[in-house]
Amino acid sequence: MRNGVRGRRQMYKCKDCGKQFIGGQRRSKSQVITDYIEGKQTLCQLALRYKVSERTIRRDLGSIRFVYKIAKHKNVTIQLDTTNWGRTFGLMVIKDALRNKILWHKYVSHETIGQYMEGVFWLKSQGFKIYGAVIDGMRGLAQALYPIPVWNLFVIC
C-alpha cells in the first residue's frame, strides 16, 4: 500500500512484514552482466536500457570479481593454449573449438601440465563431455589427457 512520498518518489509499505520501499522495478546485477557479456552491448547502451547512469553500470560490472558463464553446449572439442606477456605473466585458456567460446581461463606465471589438467577437471566437474583436444605441442600434455583424443598442431619430426 502507498506510504507517502520521498524526494518525488512514491513510497510503499508491505502489509505483511511492514517493510517500507520505493516503488519501481529493480535491475538485476547478474542480468546487467549477462547483457554486457552475451549481448555485446556498450556501457552507454546498457545505461539507456536500464535508465541509470553509465557510472552505475560500471559499478554493477565492477562488483563481481569472477564470472564463469557455463556454456549450454556440453559436448565440446577443446583448444588449450597459453599466451605469455613477459617472463612471469600469462593467460591460460581452454575454449570450445567449434563455437569459439572461452570455457575456462586462468592467469599463470608459467605454463604447466598440472594447470591445464586443473581446467580439464573443472570442465568435467561442470558436466562437459570432451570429445577431443587440440594442443600446441607441449611435451607430456597428450599423455596427461590420455583417454581424450588429442590433435597436436606442432609435431616436431
N, C-alpha and C positions, 0 to 999 in steps of 0.2 A: 504494500500500500504506500501511497505517497507520504513523504515525511519532510516537507519543507524544501527550500532551495539554498544551495551553497554556491556562491560565485557564478550565478546564471546557469547552474546545472541542477537538474531535478534530483532530489534525494529520495530514496525508497527505504522501507523498513520491512523486514521479513516478519510475518505474523507468528510463525512457528518458533524461531530461535531469537528474534529480537535484534538481529544484526542489521546495521544501517549501511547502505552502499549507494553509490552513484549509478544511475541507470545507463543503459547502452551496452553494446556488445564489447567484450574484451578481446584483444588479439592474443592469439596463442604464439608464444615464442618459438615453439617447435614448428608451427606452421609457417612462420616467417622464415625460419632457417630452411625448411623444405622448399619453399618458393624460391629462395635465393639460390640453393644448390641445384635443384632439379628443374626449376622453371627458368633458370638462367636470366633472372631479372636484375636490373641495376638497383642501387640503393634508392635512387630518385623514383623509379617505378614502384618500388615497394612502399615508399613513403606516401605516394599518391593513392595507392590501393588501400592502405590501412588508415589513411587520413591522420598521419602523425608526421613529425619532422624526420629528416634524414638522420639526424643525430640519435633519435630514439631507435631507429632501425639499426644503427651502428652498435648501440648499447645492447640490443637484443642479440645481435650476431656475436658480439664480444663476450657475452655472459656464458657461453657454452665453450668449454675447453676442447673437447674432442667430439667429433660427430662420426659415428660409424653407421652409415646407411647400408643396411644389408640388402643386397640385390634380390629381386623377386625371382630371377632365374637362377636355380640352384645347381643345374648341370653345366659345368664350365670346363673349358680348356684354359689353363692359366699361363701367363708370361711372368717370369721372375727376373728382376734386374735391379741394380743399384747405380745411382748416379752420384758421383763424388764432387764436392767443391772444396778444393784444398786437400790436405793430407788427413784431416781428422773429422771431416763432416760430410755426411752423405744422406741420401734418401733411398731407402729400400722400398720397392713397390711390387705388389702382386696384383695383376689386373686380368680381367676376362679378355681373352684374345679375340673372341668373336664380336662382343658388344662394345669393346673398348672402354670398359668401366673399371675404375680402380676399386678393388675389393679390400685391400689391406695395405697399410703403409707404416713405416717406422723410420725415425731419424736414427742414424747409426754413425759410429766413428770408423768402423771397419766392416767390410763385407765378410760374413762368416756363414757357414752352412747351418749352424745352430739357429741363427736369426731367421734364415729362410724357413727352416723347419718350424719355428715358432709361428710364423704366418700361415703355413700349410695346416698345422694343427688347429689354429684358431678358425680357419675356414671350415675344416671338418667338424669342429665343435658347433659351428653355426648351421650345419646341415647341408653344406655344399658337397656335391659329388664331383670329384675331379677326374675327368676322362683323359687328360694329358697335360704335359707341361713343356713349355718352350724355355730353354735356358741359354746362357751366353758362353758356355764352355768352362765354367768354374770347376776345377778338379774335385771330384768326390761328391758333387751335388746330385748327379744322376744316380749314383749308388744309394745315397741317402733317401731319395724319392722312390726307391725301388718298385713297389707294386704299381706305381703310376708310370705309364709310357712317357718317355722323355725324347724330345727333339732337340738336338744340340745345334745351334746356329753356327758356331765357330769350331769346327772339328779340325784339330791340327794333325796333319799326317806326318 
